[in-house]
Amino acid sequence: MSRSGHLPIEFAVTPRFDVFYALYSLTSSAPTQVDPWKSKALARLPRDFERVAKRVAPLPIFWPLLADSIQSVPGEMSFEEVLSSIREMPVEVLKRNILSGIFHDPTTVDALVTRERSLKQVLNDHELPGAELLGHFGLRSHSQSSSSASAIAMLLSKPKAFRDELALVLQRFWQSGFRQDWTALETDLRAESFRMRDLRDERSAGDLGRELNLPVAFDDDAREIRPKTGLSIGYDRVDRCYVIPSAFNARRWWAKYETKAQRITLYLPITTEPGAPNRIVEDDRKASDLPRHHRGTEAERPAINAESVFRALGDTTRYAIASILARTPTTSADLARSLKVSKPTITHHVHALRSAGLISETPSGGSTKLTLSRDTVAALSGAAVEQLFSSTGDLPLDTTRKRRNP
């Protein structure tokens, strides 16, 4: 039984924040802990990428703000779901989601969306609540030459164009190479989420928060979540609290969204290894140093982690999904209908199977067909024998913990 069960803590592995945080790192001029990755990522971007990106994110700080655009979609999301959610989002919702991250005042957001007040009037209002945040976004006062003001004006006056350009920038970034980066990072992030689940099952919420060094404190006695700034949030108001292993959140950003029922959903993306993306560059370098006749075989063939595969198939729903995909290529939507479970649940299980190397994907019209990887299943026995009976290497016991009685 989970000792933190009185607070609904869940774990998700998803690019819904990291794709935006990676763009922040990519566009920031300040030195970062992922500079080797950054150099590689910049070199592969399309030539006009920066010009187009600056229309929706004139400053790097806009990228974590734009992650809030999909706040109305809860939980774990694939990149394809992030992109489709943005493209299909009503423009009024898009405007409110983004503006609420700049103007932490519902009255001001309403006035801008309904056009009761112009952007110029709002930015020149010296009594505006939370005005101290505007400087971070280059919006201290209204100026015709301000690229930040131009981006917000475009959001207000041409929201469909803003939405389409945001989706285009994200898609081009993903296709230029971040898709491969995320695939390379996802396995370790998935393993980290398993470790975090083990911690949750044996610790109180307060102890879990301290061990994971979360950006908020869980006070079990007062039954409150306490941010470093702002008001406390009662446990009874929390709909879900998602802890998300992250590869790019060195700034320790987190998000708090209010649902229509006036309950709170929290997202806490946690980076435990800030330099993890640099390993992608190191792995590419090692592969390039191999003799040419080895490339395309061992160099490009992902190693099978028997533990990850057994974990993935050890869940009855995931085993059912694997059984379906072994017989016929199927979309996530069809899986949800066949198994009579929600789409977010299917997304969660597909992520686990994908990160274990059990799923291959093929574009099909406007969707993606999933197939069980015969090669991975066929190689599992040999990998398990090699890894279980190996006389060298560390034993993978760091994620195995004795369960304490609550």
C-alpha positions in Angstrom: 0.0 0.0 0.0 1.3 3.5 -0.9 2.2 5.6 2.1 1.6 8.7 0.1 -1.8 7.5 -1.1 -3.7 10.4 0.6 -2.1 12.7 -2.1 -2.8 11.5 -5.6 0.8 11.3 -6.9 1.3 9.8 -10.4 4.4 9.4 -12.6 4.6 10.0 -16.3 7.2 9.9 -19.0 6.3 12.4 -21.7 7.8 15.0 -24.0 4.9 17.5 -23.2 7.3 19.7 -21.2 10.8 18.6 -22.4 10.2 19.6 -26.0 9.6 23.2 -24.8 12.4 23.1 -22.2 14.8 21.8 -24.9 13.9 24.7 -27.1 14.6 27.1 -24.2 18.1 25.6 -23.8 18.6 25.7 -27.6 17.7 29.4 -27.9 19.2 30.7 -24.7 22.6 32.5 -25.0 23.6 31.6 -21.5 25.9 28.6 -21.0 24.0 25.5 -20.0 24.9 22.0 -18.8 23.8 20.6 -22.2 26.0 22.7 -24.4 27.5 19.7 -26.3 23.9 18.5 -27.1 23.0 22.1 -28.0 25.8 22.4 -30.6 24.7 19.2 -32.3 21.0 20.2 -32.2 21.7 23.7 -33.6 23.7 22.3 -36.5 20.8 20.2 -37.8 18.1 22.8 -37.6 16.6 24.2 -40.9 18.2 27.4 -42.0 15.1 29.6 -41.4 14.1 27.9 -38.1 15.3 30.8 -35.9 13.4 33.4 -37.9 10.1 31.5 -37.7 10.5 30.4 -34.1 11.0 34.0 -32.9 7.6 35.0 -34.2 6.0 32.8 -31.5 8.9 32.8 -28.9 10.9 36.1 -29.3 12.7 35.3 -26.1 13.8 31.9 -24.7 11.6 32.4 -21.6 8.5 32.1 -23.9 9.1 28.4 -24.5 8.2 27.2 -20.9 5.3 29.7 -21.1 4.1 28.0 -24.4 4.1 24.6 -22.7 1.1 26.0 -20.8 -0.9 26.1 -24.1 -1.9 22.5 -23.6 -2.8 22.7 -19.9 -6.4 21.6 -20.5 -5.2 18.1 -21.7 -4.2 16.1 -18.6 -1.5 13.6 -18.0 1.0 11.8 -20.2 1.1 12.7 -23.9 3.1 11.6 -26.9 4.5 14.3 -29.1 1.9 13.5 -31.7 -0.8 14.2 -29.1 0.9 17.5 -28.1 0.9 18.6 -31.7 -2.7 17.6 -32.5 -3.9 19.1 -29.2 -2.4 22.5 -30.3 -3.7 22.3 -33.8 -7.2 21.4 -32.7 -7.4 23.8 -29.7 -10.1 26.5 -29.8 -8.3 29.8 -30.2 -10.0 31.4 -27.2 -8.7 28.5 -25.0 -5.2 29.0 -26.5 -5.2 32.7 -25.8 -6.3 32.2 -22.2 -3.8 29.4 -21.5 -0.8 31.4 -22.7 -1.9 34.8 -21.3 -2.5 33.4 -17.9 1.2 32.5 -17.7 2.2 36.1 -18.2 -0.6 38.0 -16.5 -1.4 36.1 -13.2 -4.7 38.0 -12.9 -7.9 36.5 -14.4 -9.5 39.9 -14.8 -6.6 41.2 -16.9 -6.7 38.0 -19.1 -10.5 38.4 -19.6 -10.1 42.0 -20.6 -7.5 41.1 -23.2 -9.3 38.2 -24.6 -12.7 40.1 -24.8 -10.8 43.2 -26.1 -12.2 45.3 -23.3 -8.7 46.6 -23.0 -5.9 46.8 -25.5 -2.5 45.3 -25.0 -1.0 48.8 -24.9 -3.4 49.8 -22.1 -2.6 46.8 -20.0 1.1 47.1 -20.4 1.1 50.8 -19.5 -1.0 50.1 -16.4 1.5 50.7 -13.5 -1.0 49.2 -11.0 -1.3 45.9 -12.9 -1.2 42.9 -10.5 2.0 40.9 -11.0 3.5 43.5 -13.2 7.0 42.6 -12.0 6.9 39.5 -14.1 6.5 41.4 -17.3 10.2 42.4 -17.4 11.1 38.7 -17.8 9.0 38.5 -21.0 10.3 41.8 -22.4 6.9 43.5 -21.7 7.7 46.1 -19.1 5.9 48.6 -21.2 4.3 48.7 -24.6 6.6 49.5 -27.5 6.0 49.2 -31.2 9.5 47.9 -31.7 9.1 45.2 -29.0 9.3 41.7 -30.5 7.6 40.3 -27.4 4.7 42.7 -27.7 4.4 41.8 -31.4 4.1 38.1 -30.5 1.4 38.8 -27.9 -0.4 41.1 -30.4 -0.3 38.3 -33.0 -1.8 35.9 -30.4 -4.6 38.3 -29.7 -5.4 39.5 -33.2 -4.4 36.5 -35.3 -4.7 33.5 -33.0 -5.1 30.9 -35.7 -1.9 32.1 -37.4 -0.1 32.0 -34.1 -1.4 28.5 -33.3 -0.4 27.2 -36.8 3.1 28.7 -36.5 3.6 27.3 -33.0 2.6 23.8 -34.3 4.9 24.2 -37.3 7.9 25.2 -35.2 7.4 22.3 -32.9 6.9 19.8 -35.8 10.1 21.0 -37.5 12.1 20.8 -34.3 10.9 17.3 -33.7 11.5 16.2 -37.3 15.0 17.8 -37.4 16.3 15.3 -34.9 14.7 15.8 -31.5 12.5 12.8 -32.1 15.7 10.6 -32.1 17.0 12.5 -29.1 13.8 11.8 -27.1 13.9 8.1 -28.1 17.4 7.9 -26.9 16.6 9.6 -23.6 13.2 7.9 -22.9 14.5 4.5 -21.7 16.5 6.1 -18.9 13.7 8.4 -18.0 11.3 5.4 -17.9 13.8 3.6 -15.5 13.9 6.7 -13.4 10.1 6.8 -13.2 10.1 3.2 -12.0 12.6 4.2 -9.2 10.3 7.1 -8.2 7.3 4.7 -8.0 9.2 2.5 -5.7 10.0 5.5 -3.5 6.4 6.5 -3.4 5.3 3.1 -2.3 7.6 3.2 0.8 7.6 6.8 1.8 5.2 9.5 2.9 4.5 12.3 0.5 6.7 14.7 2.6 9.6 12.2 2.6 9.2 11.6 -1.2 9.3 15.3 -1.9 12.5 15.8 0.1 14.2 12.7 -1.4 13.4 13.8 -5.0 14.2 17.5 -4.2 10.9 18.6 -5.6 10.4 22.4 -6.2 7.5 22.3 -3.7 7.2 20.9 -0.2 4.5 18.3 0.8 3.4 19.0 4.4 1.6 15.8 5.5 0.6 17.2 8.9 -1.1 20.3 7.5 -2.1 18.3 4.3 -0.8 21.1 2.1 1.5 21.6 -0.8 3.8 24.6 -0.2 5.5 26.4 -3.1 8.5 28.6 -2.4 6.3 31.6 -3.4 2.6 31.9 -3.5 -0.3 30.3 -1.6 -0.4 26.8 -0.2 -2.6 24.2 -1.9 -4.6 21.8 0.2 -4.3 18.1 -0.5 -8.1 17.9 -0.9 -8.0 20.4 -3.8 -5.4 18.4 -5.8 -6.9 16.3 -8.6 -3.6 14.8 -9.7 0.1 15.6 -9.0 2.3 14.3 -11.8 6.0 13.8 -11.1 7.8 13.7 -14.5 11.4 12.7 -15.0 12.9 15.3 -17.3 16.2 15.7 -19.3 16.0 19.4 -19.8 14.4 21.1 -16.7 17.6 22.4 -15.1 15.7 25.6 -14.1 13.3 23.5 -12.0 10.1 24.9 -13.6 6.8 23.4 -12.5 3.2 24.0 -13.5 -0.1 24.4 -11.6 -3.3 24.3 -13.6 -6.9 24.8 -12.4 -9.6 22.5 -13.8 -13.2 23.6 -14.6 -14.2 22.0 -11.3 -11.8 24.4 -9.6 -9.5 21.6 -8.6 -5.7 21.7 -9.2 -3.5 19.6 -11.4 0.2 19.8 -10.7 3.1 18.9 -13.0 6.6 18.6 -11.4 9.2 17.8 -14.1 12.4 16.7 -12.3 15.9 16.6 -13.7 18.1 14.2 -11.7 21.0 14.1 -14.3 21.3 17.6 -15.9 23.9 16.4 -18.5 22.0 13.4 -19.7 21.4 14.8 -23.3 25.1 15.1 -23.8 25.3 11.3 -23.8 23.6 11.3 -27.2 26.6 13.2 -28.6 29.0 10.8 -27.0 27.1 7.8 -28.3 27.1 9.2 -31.8 30.9 9.8 -31.6 31.5 6.3 -30.4 29.4 4.9 -33.3 31.3 7.1 -35.8 34.6 5.7 -34.5 33.6 2.1 -35.3 34.9 0.5 -38.6 32.4 1.2 -41.4 31.5 -2.5 -41.8 30.2 -2.5 -38.2 27.9 0.5 -38.7 24.3 -0.4 -39.3 24.6 -3.6 -37.3 25.8 -3.5 -33.7 26.4 0.3 -33.8 22.8 1.1 -34.7 21.0 -1.8 -33.1 19.7 -0.8 -29.7 20.9 -3.0 -26.9 18.1 -5.1 -25.3 17.6 -4.5 -21.6 16.0 -7.7 -20.4 14.8 -6.0 -17.1 13.0 -3.3 -19.1 11.3 -5.8 -21.3 10.2 -8.0 -18.4 8.9 -4.9 -16.6 7.0 -3.8 -19.7 5.4 -7.2 -20.3 4.7 -7.9 -16.6 1.6 -5.7 -16.7 -1.5 -7.5 -17.9 -2.8 -4.6 -20.0 0.6 -4.2 -21.7 0.8 -7.9 -22.3 -2.7 -7.8 -23.9 -1.5 -4.8 -26.1 1.6 -6.8 -27.1 -0.6 -9.8 -28.0 -2.7 -7.6 -30.3 0.2 -5.9 -31.9 1.9 -9.2 -32.6 -1.0 -10.3 -34.8 -1.8 -7.1 -36.6 -0.6 -3.4 -36.9 -3.0 -1.3 -34.8 -3.3 2.4 -33.9 -3.5 3.6 -30.3 -7.1 4.7 -30.9 -8.1 1.2 -32.0 -6.3 -0.3 -29.0 -8.3 1.9 -26.7 -11.5 0.7 -28.3 -10.5 -2.9 -28.3 -9.5 -3.0 -24.7 -12.2 -0.5 -23.5 -9.7 1.7 -21.7 -9.1 5.5 -22.0 -6.7 6.9 -24.6 -4.3 8.4 -21.9 -4.1 4.9 -20.4 -3.2 3.4 -23.8 -0.6 6.2 -24.2 1.0 5.4 -20.9 1.3 1.6 -21.7 2.5 2.2 -25.3 5.2 4.5 -23.9 6.4 1.7 -21.6 6.4 -0.9 -24.4 8.2 1.5 -26.8 10.9 2.4 -24.3 11.6 -1.3 -23.8 12.1 -1.6 -27.6 9.0 -3.7 -28.1 7.2 -1.4 -30.5 7.9 -0.3 -34.1 5.8 2.4 -35.7 4.8 3.0 -39.3 2.9 6.1 -40.6 -0.4 5.2 -42.1 -2.5 8.0 -43.6 -3.1 10.5 -40.8 -2.3 8.0 -38.0 0.5 5.7 -36.9 0.3 1.9 -36.9 2.0 0.1 -34.0 3.6 -3.3 -34.4 5.3 -5.6 -31.8 9.0 -5.9 -32.6 9.6 -9.6 -33.5 13.4 -8.9 -33.4 13.2 -7.7 -29.8 11.1 -10.7 -28.6 13.3 -13.1 -30.5 16.5 -11.6 -29.0 15.1 -11.5 -25.4 16.1 -15.0 -24.4 19.7 -14.5 -25.3 19.8 -11.0 -23.7 18.3 -12.4 -20.5 20.8 -15.3 -20.3 23.7 -12.9 -20.9 22.5 -10.3 -18.4 21.3 -12.7 -15.7 24.3 -15.0 -15.8 26.9 -12.4 -16.5 29.9 -12.6 -14.1 30.8 -9.0 -14.7 29.1 -5.6 -14.3 27.0 -4.2 -11.5 24.0 -6.0 -10.3 20.8 -4.0 -11.0 19.6 -3.9 -7.4 19.4 -0.1 -6.9 15.7 -0.1 -7.9 14.8 -3.0 -5.6 13.8 -1.9 -2.1 12.3 -3.5 0.9 8.7 -2.5 1.3 7.9 -1.1 4.7 4.5 -1.5 6.3 2.6 1.8 6.4 
